[in-house]
């Protein structure tokens, strides 16, 4: 199921891109934890039996995405592909939390 879950696949791409960033150690650790949290919470939420349970995990993912975006801002990242990917994931998570 996760192979066909677009938000999950995008979050994997985002984590992989974040793992290649050159950042100060404290920001690198933070962005890796937060970007992995996006993927892990999307996966866990997709397995929950009720919409309410799913929403809880999708909102956590959305918060982790915002944390990543803050790290990217703090570090001055200007990679348009990475920033666009983050925006795309944000749009997907927004839709998931509104469904």
C-alpha atoms as an extended CHARMM CRD file, in Angstrom:
* protein
*
        99  EXT
         1         1  UNK       CA              0.0000000000        0.0000000000        0.0000000000  PROA      1               0.0000000000
         2         2  UNK       CA              2.7620000000        2.4910000000        0.8190000000  PROA      2               0.0000000000
         3         3  UNK       CA              4.1730000000        2.1190000000       -2.6900000000  PROA      3               0.0000000000
         4         4  UNK       CA              1.0280000000        3.7250000000       -4.0750000000  PROA      4               0.0000000000
         5         5  UNK       CA              0.6560000000        6.3170000000       -1.2870000000  PROA      5               0.0000000000
         6         6  UNK       CA              1.9150000000        9.4960000000       -2.9590000000  PROA      6               0.0000000000
         7         7  UNK       CA              2.4310000000       11.4830000000        0.2440000000  PROA      7               0.0000000000
         8         8  UNK       CA              4.5380000000        8.6960000000        1.7080000000  PROA      8               0.0000000000
         9         9  UNK       CA              6.6890000000        8.4780000000       -1.4130000000  PROA      9               0.0000000000
        10        10  UNK       CA              7.1960000000       12.2540000000       -1.4750000000  PROA      10              0.0000000000
        11        11  UNK       CA              8.1720000000       12.2090000000        2.1860000000  PROA      11              0.0000000000
        12        12  UNK       CA             10.8050000000        9.5690000000        1.4520000000  PROA      12              0.0000000000
        13        13  UNK       CA             12.2490000000       11.7620000000       -1.2950000000  PROA      13              0.0000000000
        14        14  UNK       CA             12.2580000000       14.7100000000        1.0810000000  PROA      14              0.0000000000
        15        15  UNK       CA             14.0770000000       12.7510000000        3.8010000000  PROA      15              0.0000000000
        16        16  UNK       CA             16.6980000000       11.5940000000        1.3040000000  PROA      16              0.0000000000
        17        17  UNK       CA             17.2110000000       15.1560000000        0.0480000000  PROA      17              0.0000000000
        18        18  UNK       CA             17.5080000000       16.4690000000        3.6060000000  PROA      18              0.0000000000
        19        19  UNK       CA             20.0920000000       13.8200000000        4.4510000000  PROA      19              0.0000000000
        20        20  UNK       CA             22.3590000000       15.2720000000        1.7420000000  PROA      20              0.0000000000
        21        21  UNK       CA             22.2130000000       18.8590000000        3.0020000000  PROA      21              0.0000000000
        22        22  UNK       CA             25.3300000000       20.5150000000        4.3480000000  PROA      22              0.0000000000
        23        23  UNK       CA             24.1950000000       22.0320000000        7.6450000000  PROA      23              0.0000000000
        24        24  UNK       CA             25.6510000000       22.7260000000       11.0720000000  PROA      24              0.0000000000
        25        25  UNK       CA             25.4460000000       19.5800000000       13.1720000000  PROA      25              0.0000000000
        26        26  UNK       CA             22.6300000000       20.7930000000       15.4340000000  PROA      26              0.0000000000
        27        27  UNK       CA             20.4440000000       21.7440000000       12.4530000000  PROA      27              0.0000000000
        28        28  UNK       CA             21.3330000000       18.5940000000       10.5330000000  PROA      28              0.0000000000
        29        29  UNK       CA             20.2650000000       16.4250000000       13.4800000000  PROA      29              0.0000000000
        30        30  UNK       CA             17.0320000000       18.3830000000       13.8330000000  PROA      30              0.0000000000
        31        31  UNK       CA             16.0790000000       18.2520000000       10.1480000000  PROA      31              0.0000000000
        32        32  UNK       CA             16.8180000000       14.5300000000        9.9540000000  PROA      32              0.0000000000
        33        33  UNK       CA             14.6490000000       13.7950000000       12.9910000000  PROA      33              0.0000000000
        34        34  UNK       CA             11.8280000000       15.9880000000       11.7210000000  PROA      34              0.0000000000
        35        35  UNK       CA             11.9610000000       14.7150000000        8.1270000000  PROA      35              0.0000000000
        36        36  UNK       CA             11.9670000000       11.1010000000        9.2880000000  PROA      36              0.0000000000
        37        37  UNK       CA              9.0050000000       11.9520000000       11.5350000000  PROA      37              0.0000000000
        38        38  UNK       CA              7.0430000000       13.0530000000        8.4670000000  PROA      38              0.0000000000
        39        39  UNK       CA              7.5200000000        9.6950000000        6.7920000000  PROA      39              0.0000000000
        40        40  UNK       CA              7.0110000000        7.6030000000        9.9200000000  PROA      40              0.0000000000
        41        41  UNK       CA              3.8300000000        9.3840000000       10.9710000000  PROA      41              0.0000000000
        42        42  UNK       CA              2.3420000000        9.2510000000        7.4720000000  PROA      42              0.0000000000
        43        43  UNK       CA              2.9910000000        5.5110000000        7.4330000000  PROA      43              0.0000000000
        44        44  UNK       CA              1.5950000000        4.9580000000       10.9070000000  PROA      44              0.0000000000
        45        45  UNK       CA             -1.4410000000        7.1300000000       10.2600000000  PROA      45              0.0000000000
        46        46  UNK       CA             -2.2780000000        5.2280000000        7.0980000000  PROA      46              0.0000000000
        47        47  UNK       CA             -2.5890000000        2.0440000000        9.1640000000  PROA      47              0.0000000000
        48        48  UNK       CA             -5.0040000000        3.4360000000       11.7360000000  PROA      48              0.0000000000
        49        49  UNK       CA             -8.5810000000        2.1490000000       11.6230000000  PROA      49              0.0000000000
        50        50  UNK       CA            -10.4410000000        5.4120000000       12.2310000000  PROA      50              0.0000000000
        51        51  UNK       CA            -10.2920000000        8.8170000000       10.5580000000  PROA      51              0.0000000000
        52        52  UNK       CA             -9.7300000000       10.4440000000       13.9390000000  PROA      52              0.0000000000
        53        53  UNK       CA             -6.6580000000        8.2800000000       14.5840000000  PROA      53              0.0000000000
        54        54  UNK       CA             -5.3570000000        8.8960000000       11.0680000000  PROA      54              0.0000000000
        55        55  UNK       CA             -5.7640000000       12.6610000000       11.4330000000  PROA      55              0.0000000000
        56        56  UNK       CA             -3.7070000000       12.6600000000       14.6360000000  PROA      56              0.0000000000
        57        57  UNK       CA             -0.6970000000       11.2320000000       12.8140000000  PROA      57              0.0000000000
        58        58  UNK       CA             -1.1770000000       13.3650000000        9.6950000000  PROA      58              0.0000000000
        59        59  UNK       CA             -1.2400000000       16.5080000000       11.8480000000  PROA      59              0.0000000000
        60        60  UNK       CA              1.9780000000       15.4010000000       13.5650000000  PROA      60              0.0000000000
        61        61  UNK       CA              3.5190000000       14.9290000000       10.1030000000  PROA      61              0.0000000000
        62        62  UNK       CA              2.3720000000       18.4000000000        9.1100000000  PROA      62              0.0000000000
        63        63  UNK       CA              4.0110000000       19.8620000000       12.2190000000  PROA      63              0.0000000000
        64        64  UNK       CA              7.2450000000       18.0310000000       11.4450000000  PROA      64              0.0000000000
        65        65  UNK       CA              7.1710000000       19.3950000000        7.9120000000  PROA      65              0.0000000000
        66        66  UNK       CA              6.8350000000       22.9350000000        9.2530000000  PROA      66              0.0000000000
        67        67  UNK       CA              9.7930000000       22.2390000000       11.5290000000  PROA      67              0.0000000000
        68        68  UNK       CA             11.8460000000       21.1770000000        8.5070000000  PROA      68              0.0000000000
        69        69  UNK       CA             10.8250000000       24.3000000000        6.6330000000  PROA      69              0.0000000000
        70        70  UNK       CA             11.9480000000       26.4030000000        9.6000000000  PROA      70              0.0000000000
        71        71  UNK       CA             15.3470000000       24.6710000000        9.6020000000  PROA      71              0.0000000000
        72        72  UNK       CA             15.6760000000       25.3180000000        5.8770000000  PROA      72              0.0000000000
        73        73  UNK       CA             14.8680000000       28.9930000000        6.4810000000  PROA      73              0.0000000000
        74        74  UNK       CA             17.3020000000       29.2620000000        9.3860000000  PROA      74              0.0000000000
        75        75  UNK       CA             20.0830000000       27.7420000000        7.3280000000  PROA      75              0.0000000000
        76        76  UNK       CA             19.4080000000       29.9350000000        4.2860000000  PROA      76              0.0000000000
        77        77  UNK       CA             18.6620000000       27.0320000000        1.9580000000  PROA      77              0.0000000000
        78        78  UNK       CA             17.5900000000       28.2720000000       -1.4630000000  PROA      78              0.0000000000
        79        79  UNK       CA             17.3620000000       24.9850000000       -3.3690000000  PROA      79              0.0000000000
        80        80  UNK       CA             14.1090000000       25.5210000000       -5.3020000000  PROA      80              0.0000000000
        81        81  UNK       CA             13.5050000000       21.7920000000       -5.8740000000  PROA      81              0.0000000000
        82        82  UNK       CA             13.7520000000       21.0340000000       -2.1590000000  PROA      82              0.0000000000
        83        83  UNK       CA             11.5620000000       23.9850000000       -1.1900000000  PROA      83              0.0000000000
        84        84  UNK       CA              8.9860000000       23.0220000000       -3.8290000000  PROA      84              0.0000000000
        85        85  UNK       CA              9.0080000000       19.4170000000       -2.6010000000  PROA      85              0.0000000000
        86        86  UNK       CA              8.3390000000       20.6360000000        0.9330000000  PROA      86              0.0000000000
        87        87  UNK       CA              5.4450000000       22.7620000000       -0.3380000000  PROA      87              0.0000000000
        88        88  UNK       CA              4.0500000000       19.8170000000       -2.2900000000  PROA      88              0.0000000000
        89        89  UNK       CA              4.1670000000       17.5740000000        0.7770000000  PROA      89              0.0000000000
        90        90  UNK       CA              2.4920000000       20.3250000000        2.7580000000  PROA      90              0.0000000000
        91        91  UNK       CA             -0.3310000000       20.4820000000        0.2200000000  PROA      91              0.0000000000
        92        92  UNK       CA             -0.7300000000       16.6930000000        0.3320000000  PROA      92              0.0000000000
        93        93  UNK       CA             -0.8090000000       16.6570000000        4.1330000000  PROA      93              0.0000000000
        94        94  UNK       CA             -3.2860000000       19.5300000000        4.1650000000  PROA      94              0.0000000000
        95        95  UNK       CA             -5.5840000000       17.5380000000        1.8810000000  PROA      95              0.0000000000
        96        96  UNK       CA             -5.1920000000       14.4290000000        4.0590000000  PROA      96              0.0000000000
        97        97  UNK       CA             -6.1650000000       16.3770000000        7.1600000000  PROA      97              0.0000000000
        98        98  UNK       CA             -9.2260000000       17.7710000000        5.4100000000  PROA      98              0.0000000000
        99        99  UNK       CA            -10.5390000000       14.4900000000        3.9780000000  PROA      99              0.0000000000
